[in-house]
């Protein structure tokens, strides 16, 4: 039976539109994910430091592994221009097996 550590994830990161391509490329070059889709022109409304803010952003959909998520998260927090970047993930519970296997082959999990 597969464990969560063996699973694949979609991590989501919102970012300024002019940073999306740079972040996506760094993630792939670092072998932290197999693929990053950039969804441009999302409108985010959120509470920050007691105020309601609105920003035009891009959303990165990052295909990675559960085993590689901590390394991915650490790099995004380091590279991201926001003080508190969104880095969340959901487990892929079903999918085309060859595609899921490809994700696993592409992600280089750093040794602890």
C-alpha positions as CSV (number, residue, x, y, z in Angstrom):
1,X,0.0,0.0,0.0
2,X,1.3,3.4,-0.9
3,X,2.0,5.9,1.8
4,X,1.7,9.7,1.8
5,X,5.5,9.9,1.4
6,X,5.1,7.9,-1.9
7,X,2.4,10.2,-3.2
8,X,2.4,13.0,-5.7
9,X,1.2,16.5,-4.9
10,X,0.0,19.7,-6.6
11,X,1.6,22.6,-4.7
12,X,0.0,26.0,-5.2
13,X,1.9,29.3,-5.0
14,X,0.5,32.7,-5.8
15,X,3.1,35.3,-6.8
16,X,3.4,38.6,-8.6
17,X,2.8,38.2,-12.3
18,X,6.3,39.4,-13.3
19,X,7.9,36.8,-11.0
20,X,5.9,33.7,-12.2
21,X,8.2,32.6,-15.0
22,X,11.4,33.1,-13.0
23,X,10.0,31.1,-10.1
24,X,8.7,28.3,-12.3
25,X,12.1,28.0,-14.2
26,X,14.1,27.9,-10.9
27,X,11.8,25.2,-9.5
28,X,12.3,23.0,-12.6
29,X,16.0,23.7,-12.9
30,X,16.4,22.6,-9.3
31,X,14.5,19.4,-10.0
32,X,12.0,20.2,-7.3
33,X,9.1,19.4,-9.6
34,X,8.3,17.8,-12.9
35,X,6.1,20.6,-14.2
36,X,4.9,24.0,-13.3
37,X,1.8,25.5,-14.8
38,X,1.4,29.3,-14.6
39,X,-2.1,30.6,-14.5
40,X,-1.9,34.3,-15.2
41,X,-4.3,37.1,-14.2
42,X,-5.9,35.8,-11.0
43,X,-7.3,38.4,-8.7
44,X,-6.5,37.7,-5.0
45,X,-8.4,39.3,-2.1
46,X,-7.0,38.8,1.3
47,X,-6.5,40.2,4.8
48,X,-2.9,41.4,5.5
49,X,-1.8,43.4,8.6
50,X,-5.4,44.4,9.4
51,X,-6.4,45.6,6.0
52,X,-8.2,44.0,3.1
53,X,-5.9,43.9,0.0
54,X,-6.4,43.0,-3.6
55,X,-3.7,42.1,-6.1
56,X,-3.4,40.8,-9.6
57,X,-1.2,37.7,-9.4
58,X,-0.3,34.5,-11.1
59,X,-0.9,31.1,-9.6
60,X,1.8,28.4,-10.0
61,X,0.5,24.8,-10.1
62,X,3.5,22.7,-9.2
63,X,3.5,18.9,-9.8
64,X,5.9,17.3,-7.3
65,X,6.2,14.5,-4.8
66,X,5.3,14.4,-1.1
67,X,8.9,13.4,-0.4
68,X,10.2,16.5,-2.2
69,X,7.7,19.0,-0.8
70,X,9.7,20.2,2.2
71,X,12.7,21.1,-0.1
72,X,10.4,22.8,-2.6
73,X,8.7,24.8,0.2
74,X,12.1,25.9,1.6
75,X,13.3,27.1,-1.8
76,X,10.1,28.9,-2.6
77,X,10.1,30.7,0.8
78,X,13.7,31.7,0.0
79,X,13.1,32.8,-3.6
80,X,9.7,34.4,-3.2
81,X,9.4,38.2,-3.0
82,X,6.5,38.1,-0.5
83,X,7.1,38.3,3.3
84,X,4.6,35.4,3.7
85,X,4.3,33.4,0.5
86,X,1.5,31.0,-0.1
87,X,2.9,27.5,-0.3
88,X,0.2,24.8,0.0
89,X,-0.3,21.4,-1.5
90,X,-3.0,18.9,-2.2
91,X,-2.5,15.2,-2.7
92,X,-3.2,13.8,-6.2
93,X,-5.4,10.8,-5.3
94,X,-5.9,9.5,-8.9
95,X,-4.3,10.0,-12.3
96,X,-2.8,8.5,-15.4
97,X,-0.2,6.1,-13.9
98,X,2.5,6.8,-16.5
99,X,2.1,10.6,-15.8
100,X,2.3,10.1,-12.1
101,X,5.4,7.9,-12.5
102,X,7.0,10.7,-14.7
103,X,6.5,13.1,-11.8
104,X,8.3,10.8,-9.4
105,X,11.2,10.3,-11.9
106,X,11.7,14.1,-12.4
107,X,11.8,15.1,-8.8
108,X,15.2,14.8,-7.1
109,X,14.6,14.4,-3.4
110,X,17.5,15.8,-1.4
111,X,19.1,13.5,1.1
112,X,18.6,14.5,4.7
